[in-house]
């Protein structure tokens, strides 16, 4: 199958290929050995990810105060 690159550098997947990935909206794109590789990608909402980070911080005993202090320290180091 062929796919043509448009003047806006866009490529449309042939219908037969797109139908093999129902419900997939995003693809991870990589170049490997002069080939373009597409793999279905899942985009997760930030909410659940943020909750997992907060839970991990709680498990490690890291409080919001610790994060604020670390940010202040890092900002002082950058000056």
N, C-alpha and C positions, 0 to 999 in steps of 0.2 A: 504494500500500500504506500501511497505517496501522501505527503502533507506539504503544503506550500507556505513559505514564510511571507507574510504580507509586508507592505511598505512600513507598517507600524511595528514590525518585528514580532508579530503574533502568528501562532500556528494553531490551526483548528484540528483537533483529533478527528480522524475518520469515524463515522457513526458506528461502525462495527467494533472499533476499539473502545469508544466511549461507552457503548452498551455493556461491555465486559466489566465495567466499574460502576454499577448502579449506586446512586446516592453519594458518590465521591465528588466533592467540589474542588478540592485542593490536591496538588501533587507536589512532592518533594522532587527537585530537579538537581541532578549532578552530572558532571562530565567525567567519563572514564574511558581511557584509551580512545580518544577522539569520537566518543559516542555520547549521545544525550540519553540519560536514564531518568525515567519518570517512575515514581512510586507513590501510591495513594498515601495521603497524609491526613491525620486527624488533628483538628484544631480544637483544643480544650479551652473552655471558658476559664477566665482567670479566677473566678470565685472558688471552685473546688481546689485549685492549685494553691491559692492563698491560704485556704483552710488547712491544707496538708503542711504548708510551711509553718503556720502557727502551731499546729499540733507537734511538729518536730521540735520547734523551739521550746515548747512546754516540756517535752520529754527530756530535753537537754538542760532544762533549768535556766533558759535564757529569757529574761524579762524584757519588756519594752524599754525600760530604763537602760538596760545593757546595750540595746541597739542604738538608742539615742546617744549614749556616751561614746560608742564605737564610731558613729558618724561624725560626732564633734572631733574626736581624735584624728580621724582620717582627713578631715578638712584642714585641721591645723598642720598636718604633715605635708599637704599639697602647697602650702604657702612658701 
